[in-house]
């Protein structure tokens, strides 16, 4: 797709044509000439489109796991998504980072070499603020971490690195291992400056704060499995059917999920005047016939009807009917 001209550029071109500074025939001739694509031999593209597409699928799966982990850990709504994937030199990546920032070095056994995860200070301070009782706000100034903050972030990033294994399952049975947490980009020379890397940028939203997490994947580390990445792309484009084993595994996980079950004994309406005059021993009649079964809710959905009673020394309810009509509707 060609470049889109701005309105100022269009006006300038029209003025040049009208003044005779630019020849229309010259423009037509230029268009017919063969277009030349610039290629920088210092930055060869070592990853194919298929491999990049496979990496995108892998880290989209990782984003789903990351969203679940952070949402449960921080008790707030978190959104993570793949923002971009590009191949650049390691030197370009390091030069683009602020100082200080949060850099986690790790290995992806059995692959040889070191990988890097960079968490922007905005994300790190939002996580720290949330864990320490705040609303998840980021720091106004970029500063180095205190010892307590460093310990908190190191533990979280270690958990985030361990989750990478699940995202890579279809390509590689791996065991990620956290090495060290650094804050100065100049101290993290994992490959030569001119070596090519894949930079996967994840956009993380915590409340109103939006920050980035960068995954630095050196070509030298991924080289042994590049063929598998291309194969993964071919298989990912085909429709997949869930096996019986996968269905059973999902069913078992759902069966272990915990939900609240509640019973509504009845309800009543009372005037504020009568409420203020209540004393111990007063009786409030409920708008519920003692002979009618009580509604039983699973979560916020009415699923059963039952009658109250005792089971030993405990209050209990005996289910007498399954609610069929409107069972999928709230209430």
C-alpha positions in Angstrom: 0.0 0.0 0.0 1.4 3.4 -1.0 2.0 6.3 1.4 -1.1 8.4 2.2 -0.5 12.1 1.7 -1.6 14.6 4.3 -3.9 17.6 3.3 -0.9 20.0 3.5 1.1 17.8 1.1 -1.8 17.5 -1.3 -2.2 21.3 -1.3 1.6 21.8 -1.8 1.6 19.4 -4.8 -1.4 21.1 -6.4 0.3 24.5 -6.0 3.5 23.1 -7.5 1.6 21.7 -10.5 -0.2 25.0 -11.1 3.1 27.0 -10.9 4.9 24.7 -13.3 7.5 23.6 -10.7 6.4 20.0 -11.1 5.7 18.4 -14.5 2.7 16.0 -14.6 4.3 13.9 -17.3 7.4 13.4 -15.1 5.1 12.1 -12.3 3.5 9.6 -14.6 6.9 8.4 -15.8 8.1 8.0 -12.2 5.0 5.8 -11.4 5.7 3.4 -14.3 9.3 2.9 -13.1 10.0 -0.3 -11.2 9.7 0.3 -7.4 12.8 -0.4 -5.4 12.5 -2.0 -2.0 15.1 -0.9 0.4 17.0 -3.8 2.1 19.4 -3.3 5.0 22.0 -6.0 5.0 23.0 -5.0 8.6 19.5 -6.1 9.7 18.6 -9.3 7.7 15.1 -10.7 8.3 15.8 -14.1 9.8 12.2 -14.9 10.8 9.6 -15.8 8.1 6.0 -14.6 8.2 4.8 -18.1 9.2 7.2 -18.2 12.2 6.1 -14.7 13.3 2.4 -15.7 13.0 3.1 -18.8 15.1 4.8 -16.6 17.8 1.8 -14.4 17.7 -0.5 -17.4 18.4 1.8 -18.5 21.2 1.8 -15.1 23.0 -1.9 -14.6 22.5 -2.3 -17.8 24.5 0.2 -16.4 27.0 -1.9 -13.2 27.3 -4.9 -15.2 28.3 -3.0 -17.0 31.1 -1.4 -13.7 32.2 -4.8 -12.0 32.4 -6.2 -14.8 34.6 -3.1 -14.8 36.8 -2.9 -11.0 37.4 -6.7 -10.6 37.8 -6.7 -13.2 40.6 -3.5 -12.0 42.1 -4.4 -8.3 42.1 -8.2 -8.8 42.6 -9.1 -6.4 39.8 -9.9 -6.4 36.1 -6.8 -6.9 34.0 -6.5 -7.0 30.2 -3.4 -8.2 28.3 -3.0 -8.4 24.5 -0.3 -8.7 21.9 0.4 -5.2 20.6 3.1 -5.8 18.1 5.8 -8.3 16.9 8.9 -7.1 15.1 12.4 -8.3 14.4 15.1 -5.8 15.3 18.7 -5.9 16.6 19.4 -6.3 20.3 21.2 -3.0 20.4 18.1 -1.2 19.1 16.0 -2.9 21.8 18.3 -2.0 24.6 18.7 1.6 23.5 14.9 2.1 23.5 14.5 1.1 27.2 14.3 3.6 30.0 16.8 3.5 32.9 15.8 2.2 35.3 13.3 -0.4 34.1 12.5 -4.0 35.2 14.4 -6.7 33.3 13.9 -10.4 34.1 16.5 -12.8 32.6 15.4 -16.4 32.2 16.2 -19.6 30.3 13.8 -21.8 28.3 15.3 -25.3 28.9 16.2 -27.3 26.9 17.0 -24.4 24.6 20.4 -22.9 25.1 20.9 -19.2 25.8 19.2 -16.5 27.8 15.9 -14.7 27.1 14.6 -11.4 28.6 11.3 -10.0 29.7 11.1 -6.3 30.2 8.3 -4.9 32.3 7.7 -1.1 32.0 7.9 0.8 35.3 4.3 1.9 34.8 3.1 -1.8 35.0 5.5 -2.6 37.9 4.5 0.3 40.1 0.8 -0.3 39.4 1.2 -4.0 40.5 3.0 -2.9 43.7 0.5 -0.2 44.5 -2.4 -2.7 44.1 -0.7 -5.4 46.2 0.0 -2.9 49.0 -3.7 -1.8 49.2 -3.8 1.0 46.6 -6.0 1.4 43.5 -3.3 0.3 41.1 -1.9 3.7 40.3 1.6 4.0 38.7 4.4 6.2 40.1 4.6 9.7 38.7 8.4 9.6 38.5 10.5 6.7 37.1 12.8 5.6 40.0 14.6 2.5 41.1 12.9 -0.1 43.2 13.3 -0.4 47.0 14.3 -3.7 48.5 10.6 -4.5 49.4 9.4 -3.5 46.0 12.1 -5.5 44.3 11.1 -8.6 46.3 7.5 -8.2 45.3 8.2 -7.7 41.6 10.8 -10.5 41.5 8.2 -13.0 42.9 5.5 -11.9 40.4 7.8 -12.0 37.4 9.1 -15.4 38.4 5.5 -16.7 38.3 4.8 -14.9 35.0 7.9 -16.6 33.5 6.8 -20.0 34.7 3.5 -19.6 32.7 5.5 -19.3 29.5 5.9 -23.1 29.5 2.1 -23.6 28.9 2.0 -21.2 26.0 4.9 -23.0 24.3 3.5 -26.5 24.8 2.5 -27.2 21.2 6.1 -26.3 20.0 8.3 -27.2 22.9 8.1 -29.0 26.2 10.1 -26.4 28.1 11.0 -25.6 31.7 11.4 -21.8 32.1 13.8 -20.9 34.8 14.1 -17.4 36.3 17.7 -16.2 36.7 17.9 -12.6 38.0 16.1 -9.3 38.1 18.0 -6.2 36.8 17.0 -2.6 36.5 19.9 -1.2 34.3 19.6 -2.2 30.6 23.4 -1.8 30.2 24.0 -4.8 32.5 21.9 -7.2 30.5 24.0 -8.1 27.4 22.5 -11.5 26.6 23.6 -11.5 23.0 25.9 -9.4 20.7 24.5 -5.9 19.9 24.0 -6.6 16.2 22.2 -10.0 16.7 18.6 -10.1 15.6 15.8 -10.7 18.1 12.1 -11.0 18.0 10.4 -8.4 20.1 6.9 -9.3 21.3 5.2 -6.3 22.9 2.3 -7.0 25.2 -0.1 -4.2 26.2 -1.3 -4.6 29.8 -4.2 -2.5 31.2 -4.7 -2.3 35.0 -7.6 -0.1 35.8 -6.9 3.2 34.0 -3.2 2.5 33.7 -1.8 1.1 30.4 1.7 -0.2 30.2 3.9 -2.6 28.2 5.7 -5.9 28.7 8.4 -6.7 26.1 9.5 -10.3 25.4 13.0 -10.3 23.9 13.5 -13.6 22.0 17.1 -13.9 20.4 17.4 -15.6 17.1 20.2 -17.7 18.4 18.0 -19.2 21.1 15.0 -20.0 18.8 17.1 -21.2 15.9 16.8 -25.0 16.8 13.0 -24.8 16.8 12.3 -22.5 13.8 11.1 -25.4 11.7 8.6 -26.3 14.4 7.3 -22.7 14.4 6.6 -23.0 10.7 4.9 -26.4 11.2 2.7 -24.9 14.0 1.5 -22.2 11.6 0.4 -24.9 9.1 -1.5 -26.9 11.7 -3.0 -23.8 13.3 -4.7 -22.9 10.0 -6.6 -26.2 10.0 -9.7 -26.8 12.0 -9.1 -28.8 15.1 -11.5 -31.2 16.9 -11.4 -31.7 20.6 -10.6 -35.3 21.6 -12.6 -37.2 24.2 -9.6 -36.9 26.6 -9.6 -33.1 26.2 -13.3 -32.9 26.9 -13.0 -35.1 30.0 -10.1 -32.9 31.3 -12.2 -29.7 30.8 -15.2 -31.4 32.4 -13.2 -32.4 35.5 -11.8 -28.9 35.9 -15.3 -27.4 35.7 -16.6 -30.0 38.3 -14.0 -28.8 40.7 -15.1 -25.2 40.4 -16.8 -23.8 43.5 -20.0 -21.9 43.4 -22.3 -20.6 46.2 -25.7 -22.2 46.8 -28.2 -20.2 48.7 -31.9 -20.5 49.7 -34.4 -17.7 50.0 -36.5 -18.3 53.0 -38.8 -15.4 52.1 -39.1 -11.7 52.1 -41.2 -9.0 53.8 -42.0 -5.3 53.5 -42.1 -3.1 56.6 -42.7 0.5 57.3 -39.8 2.6 58.7 -42.0 3.5 61.6 -42.5 -0.1 62.5 -38.8 -0.9 62.0 -37.8 1.8 64.5 -40.2 0.3 67.1 -39.0 -3.3 66.8 -38.0 -5.0 70.0 -36.6 -8.4 71.0 -39.3 -11.0 70.7 -41.2 -9.3 67.9 -42.2 -11.5 64.9 -41.9 -10.3 61.3 -44.2 -12.4 59.0 -42.7 -13.4 55.6 -44.6 -13.4 52.3 -43.9 -17.1 51.9 -46.4 -19.9 52.4 -45.0 -22.6 54.7 -46.4 -25.3 52.4 -44.7 -24.0 49.3 -41.2 -25.0 48.3 -38.4 -22.5 48.7 -36.3 -21.3 45.7 -32.7 -22.5 45.7 -30.1 -20.4 43.8 -26.7 -21.6 42.4 -24.7 -18.4 42.2 -27.3 -15.9 41.1 -29.4 -18.4 39.1 -32.5 -20.2 40.4 -31.9 -23.9 39.7 -34.0 -25.9 42.2 -36.9 -25.9 44.7 -36.8 -27.5 48.1 -38.2 -27.8 51.6 -36.2 -26.7 54.7 -35.4 -29.1 57.6 -32.6 -30.5 59.8 -29.8 -32.9 59.1 -28.6 -33.9 62.5 -27.7 -30.6 64.3 -27.4 -28.7 61.0 -30.0 -26.7 59.1 -30.5 -28.3 55.7 -32.8 -28.2 52.6 -34.2 -31.1 50.7 -34.3 -30.6 46.9 -37.7 -31.5 45.5 -37.7 -30.1 42.0 -35.4 -28.9 39.2 -36.4 -25.6 37.7 -36.6 -26.1 34.0 -38.3 -22.8 32.7 -35.9 -19.8 32.8 -33.1 -21.8 34.4 -30.6 -20.0 32.3 -31.9 -16.6 33.2 -30.7 -14.6 36.2 -33.1 -15.0 39.2 
